[in-house]
């Protein structure tokens, strides 16, 4: 079968925009790799990397869509356009957004997969199935094939065109933070791949940079130390990025292993990204805000695009929505100011100068895109807590 899998583009220009074309979701690539290994003709399209040519996907037997909440409205538009082009084709929707609102996603799809789809995707594509299908957590992550980046439209066979190589080494998180949906999506049990499996994957070709996509890379510090030591032993030392908790700084041995170089001794922050607290689907915070009637967005599914970390979507405690939005933007403007850029220029910190210029450009574009939203926030009156919002 011909299978096309699409990651829809992000709706607003923000601090991810400059890098998102280098950071595709791994879920679609994993599923595409599994389907390719089963003999299907698979292409993964990332709309942030390259605009979709619908003439290439209209004859697909199956269209897969993997969406986060902010990209869901556009994803639904893609599904409807595909149905118009190919009424006989089937649409499968998955990802974190569909996991938490499967009934909504089912309005635009033949099948919706919740949770982890690796164990069900082959049977679903080949034989069909129920409208809503629950995936199951994988106990052994080493059974997942290494991602085949050659199936991504615009990337060559060995991934050389990728500025940053995404690598996933674990799923789940032992913590259960109220603002986070990771445990609702992947569970609180922390599952991780063997060190040998990760080393085998990242040894396949040279990397400009590696981004460890793990939601909490250092949740098991012993296994991270083992992995980093093996990377050093095998001389796999490209620049890399990972998401960790702040308490990683308490483990000096781990911080030294993370650095390799004199970066460990250099102080200063290269770039700053301030995300507004957004009650995301699947989090305890979302349920609390919903039950207290403090959301200020109500036109769904279109308003899901505002759940991107750049927009205030609820009434925060002790602050008005517009003031929260304004203070966030002002803080970013101060950090990416011309005065700070000039200081870095005089010190010869050319990379940081470039990052600061990029930051100023992002802020200008974001403000241009969101003048209407600022006006809406100014007119927003927050209701007393306790008013239910059943339409969310």
C-alpha positions as CSV (number, residue, x, y, z in Angstrom):
1,X,0.0,0.0,0.0
2,X,1.0,3.6,-0.5
3,X,1.1,5.3,2.8
4,X,1.8,9.0,3.4
5,X,2.3,10.3,6.9
6,X,2.2,14.1,7.6
7,X,3.3,16.2,10.5
8,X,1.4,19.5,10.1
9,X,3.2,22.8,10.4
10,X,3.1,25.0,13.4
11,X,0.5,27.9,13.2
12,X,2.5,30.8,14.6
13,X,6.0,32.1,14.3
14,X,7.8,31.5,17.6
15,X,11.1,30.5,19.2
16,X,10.7,27.0,17.8
17,X,10.2,28.2,14.3
18,X,13.9,28.8,13.5
19,X,14.7,25.2,14.5
20,X,11.5,23.2,14.0
21,X,12.4,22.4,10.4
22,X,15.4,20.5,11.9
23,X,13.4,18.8,14.6
24,X,10.7,16.5,13.2
25,X,8.5,14.4,15.5
26,X,10.0,10.9,15.8
27,X,6.7,9.1,16.1
28,X,5.8,9.4,12.4
29,X,9.3,8.3,11.4
30,X,9.2,5.3,13.7
31,X,5.8,4.2,12.4
32,X,6.8,4.9,8.8
33,X,10.0,2.8,9.3
34,X,7.9,-0.1,10.7
35,X,5.5,0.1,7.7
36,X,8.4,0.3,5.2
37,X,9.9,-2.8,6.8
38,X,6.6,-4.6,6.2
39,X,6.8,-3.8,2.5
40,X,4.6,-0.7,2.2
41,X,5.5,2.3,0.1
42,X,6.0,5.0,2.8
43,X,6.8,8.7,2.7
44,X,6.8,11.0,5.7
45,X,6.1,14.6,5.0
46,X,7.1,17.3,7.5
47,X,5.3,20.5,6.7
48,X,7.7,22.6,8.7
49,X,10.6,21.3,6.6
50,X,8.9,21.5,3.2
51,X,5.6,22.5,1.8
52,X,3.3,19.6,0.9
53,X,2.7,18.8,-2.8
54,X,-0.8,17.3,-2.7
55,X,-0.4,15.8,-6.1
56,X,2.1,13.4,-4.5
57,X,-0.2,12.2,-1.7
58,X,-3.7,12.3,-3.3
59,X,-3.4,8.7,-4.6
60,X,-2.3,7.3,-1.2
61,X,-4.2,4.3,0.2
62,X,-3.7,5.6,3.7
63,X,-2.9,9.1,5.0
64,X,-1.5,9.3,8.6
65,X,-1.5,12.5,10.6
66,X,0.5,12.9,13.8
67,X,-0.5,16.1,15.7
68,X,0.2,17.9,18.8
69,X,-2.5,20.2,20.1
70,X,-1.3,23.4,18.5
71,X,-1.2,21.7,15.0
72,X,-4.5,19.9,15.3
73,X,-6.7,22.5,13.5
74,X,-4.5,22.5,10.5
75,X,-4.2,18.7,10.6
76,X,-7.9,18.4,10.4
77,X,-7.9,20.7,7.4
78,X,-5.3,18.4,5.7
79,X,-7.5,15.4,6.4
80,X,-10.6,17.1,4.8
81,X,-8.6,18.2,1.8
82,X,-7.3,14.6,1.3
83,X,-10.8,13.2,1.5
84,X,-11.8,15.6,-1.3
85,X,-8.9,14.5,-3.4
86,X,-9.3,10.8,-2.7
87,X,-12.6,9.7,-1.2
88,X,-11.5,6.1,-1.2
89,X,-8.4,6.8,0.8
90,X,-8.3,6.1,4.6
91,X,-7.3,8.6,7.2
92,X,-5.6,7.6,10.4
93,X,-4.9,10.2,13.1
94,X,-2.6,9.7,16.1
95,X,-0.3,11.6,18.4
96,X,-0.8,13.3,21.8
97,X,-3.7,15.5,20.9
98,X,-5.8,12.6,19.5
99,X,-4.9,10.5,22.5
100,X,-6.7,13.0,24.8
101,X,-9.6,13.9,22.6
102,X,-10.2,10.8,20.4
103,X,-13.8,11.6,19.8
104,X,-12.9,15.0,18.3
105,X,-10.2,13.5,16.1
106,X,-12.6,10.7,15.0
107,X,-14.8,13.3,13.2
108,X,-12.0,13.8,10.7
109,X,-10.6,10.2,10.4
110,X,-11.5,6.7,9.7
111,X,-9.3,5.5,12.6
112,X,-7.9,7.2,15.7
113,X,-5.0,5.6,17.6
114,X,-4.4,6.6,21.2
115,X,-1.1,6.2,23.0
116,X,1.8,4.3,21.5
117,X,0.9,3.0,18.0
118,X,3.9,0.8,17.1
119,X,2.1,-2.4,18.2
120,X,-1.1,-1.8,16.2
121,X,0.0,0.2,13.1
122,X,0.7,-2.6,10.7
123,X,-2.5,-4.5,11.3
124,X,-4.5,-1.3,11.1
125,X,-3.0,-0.2,7.8
126,X,-3.3,-3.6,6.2
127,X,-6.7,-4.7,7.6
128,X,-8.5,-1.7,9.0
129,X,-10.1,-1.8,12.4
130,X,-12.3,0.0,14.9
131,X,-12.9,3.8,14.8
132,X,-10.9,4.3,18.0
133,X,-8.0,2.0,18.8
134,X,-6.0,2.0,22.0
135,X,-2.2,1.5,21.5
136,X,-0.3,-0.2,24.2
137,X,3.0,0.9,25.9
138,X,6.1,-1.0,24.6
139,X,7.8,-2.9,27.4
140,X,11.1,-3.4,25.4
141,X,12.1,-0.2,23.5
142,X,15.0,-2.1,21.9
143,X,12.4,-3.8,19.6
144,X,11.6,-0.5,17.9
145,X,13.7,-0.2,14.6
146,X,16.1,2.6,14.2
147,X,14.4,5.5,12.4
148,X,14.9,5.4,8.7
149,X,15.3,9.1,7.8
150,X,15.4,8.3,4.1
151,X,11.6,8.0,4.1
152,X,11.3,11.7,5.1
153,X,10.7,13.9,2.1
154,X,13.6,16.2,1.6
155,X,16.2,14.1,3.6
156,X,18.8,11.9,1.9
157,X,19.3,8.2,2.6
158,X,21.8,8.6,5.4
159,X,20.5,11.8,7.0
160,X,23.3,14.0,6.0
161,X,21.0,16.9,5.2
162,X,19.8,16.9,8.8
163,X,21.3,19.7,10.8
164,X,20.2,18.0,14.0
165,X,19.7,14.3,14.4
166,X,16.7,13.3,16.7
167,X,17.4,10.4,19.0
168,X,14.9,8.9,21.5
169,X,16.3,6.7,24.3
170,X,13.4,6.5,26.8
171,X,9.7,7.0,27.3
172,X,7.7,7.9,30.4
173,X,8.7,9.8,33.5
174,X,8.9,8.9,37.2
175,X,7.6,12.3,38.1
176,X,4.0,13.4,37.8
177,X,4.1,17.2,37.5
178,X,0.7,18.9,37.4
179,X,1.5,20.9,34.3
180,X,2.8,18.0,32.2
181,X,1.0,15.3,30.1
182,X,4.0,12.9,29.7
183,X,2.8,10.5,32.3
184,X,-0.7,10.6,30.9
185,X,0.7,9.8,27.4
186,X,3.5,7.4,28.2
187,X,3.0,6.4,31.8
188,X,4.9,7.0,35.0
189,X,7.0,3.9,34.5
190,X,10.3,5.1,33.1
191,X,11.3,2.8,30.2
192,X,14.7,3.2,28.5
193,X,16.7,1.5,25.8
194,X,19.9,-0.4,26.4
195,X,23.1,1.5,26.0
196,X,24.3,-0.8,23.3
197,X,21.1,-0.1,21.3
198,X,21.6,3.7,21.5
199,X,25.3,3.4,20.6
200,X,24.5,1.2,17.6
201,X,21.9,3.8,16.4
202,X,24.1,6.9,16.7
203,X,27.1,5.1,15.2
204,X,25.4,4.7,11.9
205,X,26.6,8.0,10.5
206,X,28.3,11.2,11.6
207,X,26.1,13.9,13.1
208,X,26.4,17.7,13.2
209,X,24.3,17.7,16.3
210,X,22.2,15.3,18.3
211,X,19.0,16.1,20.1
212,X,18.0,13.5,22.7
213,X,14.2,13.8,22.5
214,X,13.6,12.2,25.9
215,X,11.1,14.2,28.0
216,X,13.4,13.6,31.0
217,X,16.8,12.5,29.8
218,X,18.4,12.2,33.2
219,X,15.5,10.5,35.1
220,X,17.9,7.5,35.6
221,X,21.3,9.1,36.2
222,X,23.2,5.8,36.3
223,X,22.1,4.8,32.8
224,X,22.8,8.3,31.4
225,X,26.3,8.1,32.9
226,X,26.8,4.7,31.3
227,X,25.6,6.1,27.9
228,X,27.8,9.2,28.0
229,X,30.9,7.1,29.0
230,X,30.3,4.8,26.1
231,X,29.9,7.8,23.7
232,X,33.2,9.1,24.9
233,X,34.8,5.7,24.6
234,X,33.6,5.3,21.0
235,X,34.5,8.9,20.2
236,X,30.9,9.9,19.4
237,X,31.2,13.5,20.6
238,X,29.1,15.8,18.4
239,X,27.4,18.7,20.0
240,X,24.2,17.5,21.6
241,X,21.1,18.8,23.4
242,X,18.9,17.1,26.0
243,X,16.0,18.0,28.2
244,X,16.7,17.6,31.9
245,X,15.4,18.7,35.3
246,X,17.3,21.6,37.0
247,X,18.4,19.3,39.8
248,X,20.9,17.7,37.3
249,X,23.3,20.4,38.5
250,X,23.5,18.7,41.9
251,X,25.4,15.7,40.3
252,X,28.8,17.1,39.4
253,X,30.0,13.9,37.8
254,X,27.1,13.9,35.5
255,X,27.5,17.5,34.6
256,X,31.2,16.9,33.8
257,X,30.3,14.0,31.6
258,X,27.7,16.1,29.8
259,X,30.4,18.8,29.0
260,X,33.5,17.0,27.6
261,X,35.1,20.4,27.1
262,X,35.6,23.7,28.8
263,X,31.9,24.5,28.3
264,X,31.3,23.2,31.8
265,X,33.3,26.1,33.2
266,X,31.7,28.8,31.0
267,X,28.9,30.8,32.5
268,X,26.1,32.6,30.6
269,X,23.0,31.6,28.7
270,X,23.2,31.6,24.9
271,X,19.5,32.0,24.2
272,X,16.3,32.4,26.2
273,X,12.9,30.9,25.5
274,X,10.1,31.9,27.9
275,X,7.0,29.7,27.6
276,X,3.7,30.8,29.0
277,X,2.1,28.3,31.4
278,X,-0.5,26.5,29.2
279,X,-2.8,24.0,30.7
280,X,-2.1,21.3,28.1
281,X,-4.5,18.4,27.4
282,X,-3.8,15.4,29.6
283,X,-2.3,17.4,32.4
284,X,-3.8,17.8,35.9
285,X,-3.6,21.5,35.4
286,X,-5.8,21.3,32.3
287,X,-8.5,19.5,34.3
288,X,-8.2,22.0,37.2
289,X,-8.5,25.1,34.9
290,X,-11.4,23.5,33.0
291,X,-13.4,22.6,36.2
292,X,-12.8,26.1,37.6
293,X,-14.0,27.8,34.4
294,X,-10.8,29.8,33.8
295,X,-10.2,29.1,30.1
296,X,-10.6,32.2,27.9
297,X,-10.7,30.3,24.6
298,X,-13.8,28.5,23.5
299,X,-13.9,28.2,19.7
300,X,-12.7,24.6,19.3
301,X,-11.1,22.9,17.5
302,X,-9.7,26.1,15.9
303,X,-8.5,27.6,19.2
304,X,-6.3,24.6,19.9
305,X,-3.7,26.4,17.8
306,X,-3.2,28.8,20.7
307,X,-2.0,26.0,23.0
308,X,1.6,26.5,21.8
309,X,3.3,28.0,24.8
310,X,3.2,31.5,23.3
311,X,-0.4,32.5,24.1
312,X,-2.2,33.0,27.4
313,X,-5.3,30.8,27.1
314,X,-6.6,31.0,30.7
315,X,-7.0,33.4,33.6
316,X,-3.9,33.0,35.8
317,X,-4.0,33.6,39.5
318,X,-3.2,37.2,40.7
319,X,-2.6,38.5,37.1
320,X,-4.8,39.5,34.2
321,X,-4.3,37.5,30.9
322,X,-3.2,40.5,29.0
323,X,-0.6,41.5,31.7
324,X,0.8,37.9,31.7
325,X,1.1,38.1,27.9
326,X,2.7,41.6,28.0
327,X,5.2,40.8,30.7
328,X,6.4,37.7,28.8
329,X,6.9,39.6,25.6
330,X,8.6,42.5,27.5
331,X,11.0,40.1,29.2
332,X,12.0,38.6,25.9
333,X,12.5,42.0,24.3
334,X,14.8,43.0,27.2
335,X,16.9,39.9,26.7
336,X,17.1,40.3,23.0
337,X,17.6,44.0,23.1
338,X,20.0,46.0,20.9
339,X,22.0,47.0,24.0
340,X,22.7,43.3,24.9
341,X,23.5,42.5,21.3
342,X,26.0,45.4,21.2
343,X,27.7,44.1,24.4
344,X,28.1,40.6,22.9
345,X,29.4,42.1,19.7
346,X,32.1,44.1,21.6
347,X,33.2,40.9,23.3
348,X,33.5,39.1,20.0
349,X,30.8,36.5,20.8
350,X,29.6,36.1,17.2
351,X,27.4,33.1,17.7
352,X,25.6,34.7,20.5
353,X,25.2,37.9,18.5
354,X,23.5,35.8,15.7
355,X,21.2,34.1,18.2
356,X,20.2,37.5,19.7
357,X,19.4,38.9,16.3
358,X,17.3,35.9,15.5
359,X,15.5,36.4,18.8
360,X,14.7,40.0,18.0
361,X,13.4,38.9,14.6
362,X,11.1,36.3,16.2
363,X,9.6,38.8,18.6
364,X,8.9,41.3,15.8
365,X,7.2,38.6,13.7
366,X,5.2,37.2,16.6
367,X,3.9,40.6,17.6
368,X,2.9,41.3,14.0
369,X,1.0,38.0,13.9
370,X,-0.7,38.5,17.2
371,X,-1.9,42.1,17.4
372,X,-5.5,40.9,17.2
373,X,-4.9,38.5,20.1
374,X,-3.5,41.2,22.3
375,X,-6.7,43.2,21.6
376,X,-8.8,40.2,22.5
377,X,-6.9,39.8,25.8
378,X,-7.5,43.5,26.7
379,X,-11.2,42.9,26.4
380,X,-11.2,39.6,28.3
381,X,-13.0,39.6,31.7
382,X,-12.3,36.6,33.8
383,X,-15.2,34.8,35.4
384,X,-15.2,33.8,39.0
385,X,-13.7,30.4,39.6
386,X,-16.1,27.5,39.6
387,X,-18.0,28.2,36.4
388,X,-17.9,25.0,34.3
389,X,-16.9,25.1,30.6
390,X,-18.5,22.0,29.2
391,X,-17.5,22.8,25.6
392,X,-13.8,22.4,26.2
